């Protein structure tokens, strides 16, 4: 095939030339173009350079170049490239790696170039791109360019449009971009996708979108099923207990920093098993794009929750009119938790109602011992997490409360109050876990003490800041300064029943 062009550079030579491109020293159509405005790029380290430093994609325009505002993919790097006779050349490597979703929670995943999600590819409509792909996995794979209109031999479907790329093998993808919008790339192996193999592919238009925006963010939604005391996601599971924005679970996801009065764009991409209703607190937004491209302005309408379906992209824009630290999260209740298993409330206690935590084998009727009518093979809640009440009786608190009262008739016979905690049916449910110190970074400076207790799963914060506070945080970002919270988690009280603002 023509796609098997023998265009491979020695690793050192490629890295040297890629570095030169990032520094903006190459001529012709260079790495990226100038920003739409004079605002310094915001923080986040999304381009693999010092957060708050000048973005390598923002420089003075030369003849024939088009201005665009670089997208910030917080917690995910950009993929560098060199220019070879007018062609933008990227090097993409599939490989196993480790990803920390949350401090101390490190998992074995598959991704690209050391990142999950894979590094963001950012280009311009009309560019010709060449992706030098190398397979560092222990099994064959390919790369599909989701939503891109490319020649069939570049489509990345194994056996149909190209041969599989064997372990250690290479393949060259090359095509011209005649679209613009928010797209993505991913393995065309379903289980490989569920292990993390996808990334953003942003194509800026020749002429900037109007109205212009001051901040442009990209977020990839992913979901994972990781059994307790394990590190490898279960790609066969239908239920998930880790949900991430750009490979980070709340509260570890880096907040989005916005200056009061700015116009903001957020590009959201989802490849997984679940749809995600993404909700923004405090402000209304407009849906301005999908995985097919820009939506005509006449079709925009205000909303504050957008459903991002499987294999879809949704682009929203809004005016940051109100100062504050506004939540941005998936509104599915089970997607606002970390390491969630069937372990809350008295229903998890054996002998009361339907058993919880059944694993896949039980759910599929696989009998290892006993008989098909045994209690262990009866109906259960939970699909595949494999965490049964018989294995662990919830938390120590609930386990203690589950003991029958003297003279009682079972686990929840008496409404006694132990240690000041009332034994109410269903208690406990939501847990408030503060970890301000563990996730502190310059972007979290000034957040309320204990803020992390409200953040789990697919959650982050859009920080709309007055100019003075914005500049102060940006200075800390540039300097890499991290300040401890004003209180330790043990000193942070949770609002009581009589206090306001309780959720």
C-alpha positions as CSV (number, residue, x, y, z in Angstrom):
1,X,0.0,0.0,0.0
2,X,1.0,3.6,-0.4
3,X,0.7,4.0,3.3
4,X,3.7,1.8,3.9
5,X,6.0,4.6,2.7
6,X,9.5,4.1,4.1
7,X,9.8,7.4,5.9
8,X,11.4,6.7,9.2
9,X,13.9,9.0,11.0
10,X,16.4,7.9,13.6
11,X,14.9,8.5,17.1
12,X,17.6,11.1,18.0
13,X,17.3,13.0,14.7
14,X,13.5,13.1,15.0
15,X,13.6,14.4,18.5
16,X,16.1,17.1,17.6
17,X,14.0,18.2,14.6
18,X,10.8,18.1,16.7
19,X,12.4,20.2,19.3
20,X,13.4,22.7,16.7
21,X,9.8,22.8,15.5
22,X,8.5,23.5,19.0
23,X,10.9,26.4,19.3
24,X,9.5,27.8,16.2
25,X,12.7,27.8,14.2
26,X,11.5,26.1,11.1
27,X,10.2,28.0,8.1
28,X,7.1,27.6,6.0
29,X,3.9,26.5,7.7
30,X,5.2,26.1,11.2
31,X,4.1,24.3,14.3
32,X,1.2,26.6,15.1
33,X,0.2,30.2,14.6
34,X,-0.4,33.2,16.7
35,X,-3.2,33.5,19.2
36,X,-6.5,35.2,18.4
37,X,-5.8,37.9,21.0
38,X,-3.0,39.3,23.1
39,X,-4.0,37.4,26.3
40,X,-1.1,35.2,27.6
41,X,-1.9,31.5,27.5
42,X,-3.4,30.1,30.6
43,X,-1.9,27.4,32.8
44,X,-2.0,23.7,32.9
45,X,1.2,22.5,31.3
46,X,-0.9,21.0,28.4
47,X,1.9,21.5,25.9
48,X,4.6,19.8,27.7
49,X,6.3,23.1,28.6
50,X,6.4,25.1,31.8
51,X,2.9,26.1,32.8
52,X,2.2,29.7,32.2
53,X,5.3,30.1,29.9
54,X,4.7,31.3,26.4
55,X,3.0,28.6,24.4
56,X,5.3,27.2,21.6
57,X,2.3,27.3,19.4
58,X,1.9,31.1,19.9
59,X,4.3,33.2,17.9
60,X,4.4,36.0,15.4
61,X,2.6,35.1,12.2
62,X,4.5,34.8,8.9
63,X,3.1,35.2,5.5
64,X,0.3,32.8,4.7
65,X,-0.2,31.6,8.3
66,X,-3.5,31.6,10.1
67,X,-4.1,32.7,13.7
68,X,-5.5,30.3,16.2
69,X,-5.8,30.0,20.0
70,X,-4.0,26.9,21.2
71,X,-6.2,24.4,23.0
72,X,-5.3,23.7,26.7
73,X,-5.6,19.9,27.4
74,X,-4.9,20.1,31.1
75,X,-2.9,17.1,32.4
76,X,-2.3,15.9,28.9
77,X,0.7,16.9,26.7
78,X,0.7,18.1,23.1
79,X,2.3,15.9,20.4
80,X,5.2,17.8,18.9
81,X,6.1,17.7,15.2
82,X,8.6,18.7,12.6
83,X,7.9,20.1,9.1
84,X,9.3,18.2,6.1
85,X,8.7,19.9,2.8
86,X,5.5,21.4,4.0
87,X,4.2,18.2,5.7
88,X,3.7,18.2,9.5
89,X,5.3,15.0,10.7
90,X,4.2,13.5,14.0
91,X,5.6,10.4,15.8
92,X,3.0,8.4,17.6
93,X,4.0,5.3,19.7
94,X,1.4,2.9,21.3
95,X,2.7,1.4,24.5
96,X,1.8,0.0,28.0
97,X,2.3,2.6,30.8
98,X,1.2,3.6,34.2
99,X,-1.2,6.4,35.0
100,X,-2.0,7.9,38.4
101,X,-5.7,8.7,38.5
102,X,-5.4,10.0,42.0
103,X,-2.5,10.3,44.4
104,X,-1.3,6.7,45.4
105,X,-3.8,5.2,42.9
106,X,-1.6,4.2,40.0
107,X,-3.0,1.8,37.3
108,X,-1.6,-0.2,34.4
109,X,-3.1,1.1,31.2
110,X,-2.3,1.4,27.5
111,X,-1.8,4.7,25.7
112,X,0.4,6.7,23.4
113,X,3.8,8.4,24.0
114,X,3.6,8.0,27.7
115,X,0.2,9.5,28.2
116,X,-3.4,8.4,28.8
117,X,-5.3,9.9,27.1
118,X,-2.8,10.1,24.3
119,X,-1.1,13.4,23.5
120,X,-3.2,16.0,21.7
121,X,-2.6,16.5,18.0
122,X,-3.3,20.1,17.1
123,X,-3.3,21.3,13.4
124,X,-4.9,23.6,11.0
125,X,-7.4,23.0,8.2
126,X,-5.5,22.5,4.9
127,X,-2.5,21.0,6.6
128,X,-1.0,17.8,5.2
129,X,0.0,15.5,8.1
130,X,2.2,12.4,8.3
131,X,1.9,10.2,11.4
132,X,4.8,7.8,11.9
133,X,3.1,5.2,14.0
134,X,5.0,2.5,16.0
135,X,3.5,-0.3,17.9
136,X,5.1,-0.9,21.3
137,X,2.3,-3.1,22.5
138,X,2.5,-6.9,23.0
139,X,-0.3,-7.4,20.4
140,X,-1.3,-6.0,17.0
141,X,-3.1,-2.7,16.8
142,X,-4.1,0.1,14.3
143,X,-5.1,3.8,14.7
144,X,-8.4,5.1,13.5
145,X,-8.9,8.9,12.9
146,X,-12.5,9.3,14.2
147,X,-14.6,11.6,12.1
148,X,-11.8,12.5,9.7
149,X,-12.5,12.2,6.0
150,X,-9.4,10.3,4.8
151,X,-8.6,7.9,2.0
152,X,-9.7,4.3,2.8
153,X,-6.2,3.0,3.2
154,X,-5.7,5.6,6.0
155,X,-8.8,4.7,7.9
156,X,-7.1,2.4,10.4
157,X,-9.5,-0.6,10.4
158,X,-7.5,-3.8,10.7
159,X,-7.8,-6.2,7.7
160,X,-10.4,-4.0,6.0
161,X,-8.4,-0.9,5.2
162,X,-4.9,-1.9,6.3
163,X,-2.9,-4.8,7.7
164,X,-2.6,-5.0,11.5
165,X,0.6,-3.4,12.8
166,X,2.4,-6.2,14.6
167,X,4.3,-5.7,17.9
168,X,7.4,-3.7,17.1
169,X,6.0,-2.8,13.6
170,X,5.5,0.5,12.0
171,X,3.0,2.2,9.7
172,X,2.8,5.6,8.1
173,X,-0.5,7.4,8.0
174,X,-0.6,10.5,5.7
175,X,-3.5,12.7,4.5
176,X,-4.6,16.2,3.9
177,X,-7.0,17.9,6.3
178,X,-10.0,19.6,4.7
179,X,-12.2,19.8,7.8
180,X,-12.1,21.8,11.0
181,X,-13.5,20.9,14.4
182,X,-13.0,18.6,17.4
183,X,-12.0,15.1,16.4
184,X,-10.1,12.2,18.0
185,X,-8.0,9.2,17.3
186,X,-8.2,5.8,18.9
187,X,-7.3,2.1,18.5
188,X,-9.8,0.2,16.5
189,X,-9.6,-2.7,19.0
190,X,-12.5,-2.4,21.4
191,X,-10.7,-3.7,24.4
192,X,-7.6,-1.5,23.7
193,X,-9.9,1.5,23.7
194,X,-11.1,0.5,27.2
195,X,-7.5,0.3,28.3
196,X,-7.0,4.0,27.4
197,X,-6.0,4.2,23.7
198,X,-7.4,7.4,22.4
199,X,-6.5,11.1,22.1
200,X,-7.8,14.5,20.9
201,X,-7.2,15.5,17.2
202,X,-8.0,19.3,17.0
203,X,-8.2,20.9,13.6
204,X,-8.5,24.7,13.7
205,X,-10.3,26.5,10.9
206,X,-8.5,28.6,8.3
207,X,-10.5,31.6,9.6
208,X,-11.0,31.8,13.4
209,X,-14.4,31.0,14.7
210,X,-16.6,33.9,15.7
211,X,-17.3,35.1,18.3
212,X,-13.7,34.7,19.4
213,X,-12.9,33.0,22.7
214,X,-10.3,33.9,25.2
215,X,-9.8,30.3,26.6
216,X,-10.1,27.0,24.7
217,X,-10.0,23.7,26.7
218,X,-10.1,20.1,25.7
219,X,-11.3,17.2,27.9
220,X,-11.4,13.5,27.2
221,X,-13.9,11.4,29.2
222,X,-12.9,7.9,30.2
223,X,-14.2,5.2,32.5
224,X,-12.5,2.2,34.2
225,X,-13.4,-0.9,36.1
226,X,-10.6,-1.7,38.5
227,X,-11.2,-4.4,41.1
228,X,-10.1,-3.7,44.7
229,X,-6.4,-4.3,45.3
230,X,-5.8,-4.5,41.5
231,X,-4.1,-2.2,39.0
232,X,-5.4,-3.5,35.6
233,X,-8.7,-2.3,34.3
234,X,-11.3,-5.0,33.5
235,X,-12.2,-4.2,29.9
236,X,-15.0,-6.7,29.9
237,X,-16.9,-5.0,32.7
238,X,-20.2,-3.2,32.1
239,X,-19.9,-1.1,35.3
240,X,-17.2,1.3,36.3
241,X,-15.8,2.6,39.5
242,X,-13.2,5.1,38.2
243,X,-14.2,8.0,36.0
244,X,-11.7,10.5,34.7
245,X,-11.2,13.9,33.0
246,X,-8.0,13.8,30.9
247,X,-6.8,10.7,32.9
248,X,-7.4,12.3,36.3
249,X,-10.2,11.6,38.8
250,X,-11.6,14.4,41.0
251,X,-10.1,16.1,42.8
252,X,-6.8,15.5,41.0
253,X,-7.9,17.0,37.7
254,X,-6.3,20.4,37.2
255,X,-8.8,23.3,37.5
256,X,-9.6,25.4,34.4
257,X,-8.5,29.0,35.1
258,X,-10.6,31.8,33.5
259,X,-10.6,35.6,33.9
260,X,-13.9,37.2,34.8
261,X,-15.6,38.4,31.6
262,X,-13.7,36.1,29.2
263,X,-15.5,33.9,26.7
264,X,-14.6,30.2,27.1
265,X,-14.8,27.2,24.9
266,X,-14.7,23.6,26.2
267,X,-14.3,20.6,23.8
268,X,-15.5,17.3,25.3
269,X,-14.9,13.9,23.8
270,X,-16.2,10.6,24.9
271,X,-15.2,7.0,24.0
272,X,-16.4,4.5,26.5
273,X,-19.5,2.5,27.4
274,X,-21.6,5.2,29.0
275,X,-23.1,8.5,28.0
276,X,-22.2,11.4,30.2
277,X,-24.5,14.4,31.0
278,X,-21.9,17.1,31.6
279,X,-23.1,20.0,33.8
280,X,-21.7,23.4,34.5
281,X,-22.7,25.3,37.6
282,X,-23.5,29.0,37.7
283,X,-23.7,29.8,34.0
284,X,-25.5,28.9,30.8
285,X,-23.6,27.8,27.7
286,X,-24.3,27.2,24.1
287,X,-23.6,24.0,22.1
288,X,-21.5,25.2,19.2
289,X,-20.0,22.0,17.8
290,X,-20.1,18.2,17.5
291,X,-17.8,15.5,16.3
292,X,-19.0,16.5,12.8
293,X,-17.7,20.1,13.1
294,X,-19.1,23.6,13.8
295,X,-22.8,24.2,14.3
296,X,-24.3,27.2,12.5
297,X,-24.9,30.0,15.1
298,X,-28.6,30.2,14.2
299,X,-29.0,26.7,15.8
300,X,-27.3,27.5,19.1
301,X,-29.5,27.5,22.2
302,X,-28.8,28.0,25.9
303,X,-28.4,25.0,28.3
304,X,-26.3,24.0,31.3
305,X,-26.1,20.2,30.8
306,X,-25.0,18.6,27.6
307,X,-25.2,14.8,27.0
308,X,-22.0,13.6,25.5
309,X,-22.8,10.2,23.9
310,X,-20.4,7.4,23.2
311,X,-18.1,8.2,20.3
312,X,-19.3,11.8,20.3
313,X,-17.7,15.2,20.7
314,X,-19.6,18.2,22.1
315,X,-18.2,21.7,22.1
316,X,-19.7,24.3,24.4
317,X,-19.1,28.1,24.8
318,X,-20.1,30.5,27.5
319,X,-19.3,33.9,29.0
320,X,-17.6,33.7,32.3
321,X,-20.0,36.3,33.9
322,X,-19.9,35.3,37.5
323,X,-16.9,35.0,39.8
324,X,-16.5,31.8,41.7
325,X,-15.2,28.2,41.7
326,X,-17.9,26.5,39.6
327,X,-18.2,22.8,39.4
328,X,-18.0,21.1,36.0
329,X,-18.9,17.4,36.2
330,X,-20.9,14.4,34.9
331,X,-24.3,14.4,36.5
332,X,-24.7,10.6,36.6
333,X,-24.6,9.9,40.4
334,X,-22.4,6.9,40.1
335,X,-19.9,8.9,38.1
336,X,-19.4,11.3,40.9
337,X,-17.5,8.7,43.0
338,X,-14.0,7.2,43.2
339,X,-13.4,3.4,43.6
340,X,-17.2,2.9,43.9
341,X,-18.4,-0.6,44.7
342,X,-21.7,-2.0,45.9
343,X,-20.9,-1.2,49.5
344,X,-23.1,1.5,50.9
345,X,-26.2,1.3,53.0
346,X,-27.7,-1.7,54.9
347,X,-28.7,-3.4,51.6
348,X,-25.1,-4.6,51.5
349,X,-25.6,-6.8,54.6
350,X,-26.2,-10.4,53.9
351,X,-29.7,-11.6,54.8
352,X,-31.6,-8.5,53.9
353,X,-33.0,-8.3,50.4
354,X,-31.0,-8.9,47.3
355,X,-27.2,-9.6,47.7
356,X,-24.9,-6.9,46.3
357,X,-21.6,-7.0,44.5
358,X,-22.0,-10.0,42.2
359,X,-19.2,-10.6,39.8
360,X,-19.3,-11.3,36.1
361,X,-19.0,-15.1,36.6
362,X,-22.1,-15.2,38.9
363,X,-24.0,-12.8,36.6
364,X,-23.3,-15.0,33.6
365,X,-24.3,-18.2,35.4
366,X,-20.9,-19.8,35.6
367,X,-21.0,-22.5,38.2
368,X,-17.7,-23.4,39.8
369,X,-19.0,-25.3,42.8
370,X,-22.3,-26.1,44.4
371,X,-25.4,-26.0,42.2
372,X,-27.2,-23.5,40.0
373,X,-29.9,-23.0,42.7
374,X,-27.5,-22.0,45.5
375,X,-27.9,-18.7,47.3
376,X,-24.5,-17.6,45.9
377,X,-25.9,-17.7,42.4
378,X,-29.1,-15.9,43.1
379,X,-30.0,-12.4,41.9
380,X,-27.4,-9.7,42.8
381,X,-26.9,-6.0,42.4
382,X,-23.7,-4.9,40.6
383,X,-22.3,-6.0,37.3
384,X,-18.8,-7.1,37.4
385,X,-17.1,-5.3,40.3
386,X,-16.8,-8.6,42.2
387,X,-17.0,-6.9,45.6
388,X,-19.6,-8.7,47.7
389,X,-20.8,-8.0,51.2
390,X,-19.6,-11.4,52.2
391,X,-16.0,-10.3,51.3
392,X,-16.1,-7.0,53.1
393,X,-18.8,-5.6,55.3
394,X,-18.7,-2.0,54.1
395,X,-16.6,0.4,56.2
396,X,-15.6,-0.3,59.8
397,X,-18.3,2.2,60.9
398,X,-21.1,0.4,59.1
399,X,-19.7,-3.0,60.0
400,X,-20.0,-2.0,63.7
401,X,-23.5,-0.6,63.2
402,X,-24.6,-3.8,61.5
403,X,-24.2,-5.9,64.6
404,X,-27.6,-6.8,66.2
405,X,-28.6,-4.9,69.4
406,X,-28.8,-7.0,72.5
407,X,-32.3,-8.5,72.6
408,X,-32.9,-7.3,69.0
409,X,-34.1,-9.3,66.1
410,X,-31.4,-8.8,63.5
411,X,-28.9,-6.4,62.2
412,X,-31.2,-3.3,62.0
413,X,-33.7,-4.2,64.7
414,X,-33.3,-1.2,67.0
415,X,-33.0,2.5,66.2
416,X,-30.3,3.1,68.8
417,X,-27.8,6.0,68.5
418,X,-24.2,4.8,68.7
419,X,-21.5,7.4,69.3
420,X,-23.9,10.2,68.4
421,X,-24.7,8.7,64.9
422,X,-28.2,7.8,64.4
423,X,-29.0,4.4,63.0
424,X,-31.2,5.6,60.1
425,X,-32.2,3.2,57.3
426,X,-29.8,3.7,54.4
427,X,-27.0,5.3,56.5
428,X,-24.3,5.9,55.4
429,X,-24.4,7.1,51.8
430,X,-22.2,9.9,50.7
431,X,-18.7,10.1,52.2
432,X,-16.8,13.4,52.6
433,X,-13.1,12.7,52.0
434,X,-10.7,15.7,52.2
435,X,-7.3,15.5,50.5
436,X,-6.3,19.1,49.8
437,X,-2.6,18.5,50.5
438,X,-2.3,15.5,48.3
439,X,-3.6,17.3,45.1
440,X,-2.3,20.8,45.8
441,X,-0.8,22.6,42.8
442,X,-0.6,26.3,41.8
443,X,-4.0,26.1,40.1
444,X,-5.7,25.2,43.4
445,X,-4.4,28.2,45.3
446,X,-7.2,30.0,47.1
447,X,-9.8,27.3,46.9
448,X,-11.9,26.9,50.1
449,X,-10.3,24.6,52.7
450,X,-11.8,21.1,52.3
451,X,-12.8,21.7,48.7
452,X,-11.6,18.2,47.7
453,X,-14.2,16.6,49.9
454,X,-16.8,17.6,47.2
455,X,-14.8,16.3,44.3
456,X,-14.8,12.7,43.1
457,X,-15.0,10.9,39.7
458,X,-15.7,13.0,36.6
459,X,-15.4,16.3,38.4
460,X,-13.3,19.4,38.1
461,X,-13.7,23.2,38.6
462,X,-13.9,26.2,36.3
463,X,-12.4,29.0,38.3
464,X,-13.8,32.4,37.2
465,X,-11.4,34.9,38.8
466,X,-11.3,38.6,39.1
467,X,-8.3,40.1,37.3
468,X,-6.1,40.5,40.4
469,X,-6.7,37.0,41.7
470,X,-6.3,35.6,38.2
471,X,-2.9,37.3,37.8
472,X,-1.8,36.1,41.3
473,X,-2.6,32.5,40.5
474,X,-0.9,32.8,37.1
475,X,2.2,34.1,38.7
476,X,2.2,31.1,41.1
477,X,1.7,28.8,38.1
478,X,4.7,30.4,36.3
479,X,6.8,30.0,39.4
480,X,5.6,26.5,40.2
481,X,4.6,27.6,43.7
482,X,2.4,25.2,45.7
483,X,0.9,26.4,49.0
484,X,-0.6,24.1,51.6
485,X,-4.3,24.6,52.5
486,X,-5.0,26.9,55.4
487,X,-6.3,24.0,57.5
488,X,-5.4,20.3,57.6
489,X,-8.2,17.9,56.6
490,X,-8.6,16.9,60.3
491,X,-9.4,20.6,61.1
492,X,-11.8,21.1,58.3
493,X,-15.4,20.8,59.6
494,X,-18.2,19.5,57.5
495,X,-21.4,21.6,57.5
496,X,-23.9,20.4,60.1
497,X,-27.6,19.9,59.6
498,X,-28.3,23.6,60.7
499,X,-25.7,25.1,58.4
500,X,-26.3,26.4,54.9
501,X,-24.9,25.2,51.6
502,X,-25.1,21.5,52.5
503,X,-25.4,19.0,49.7
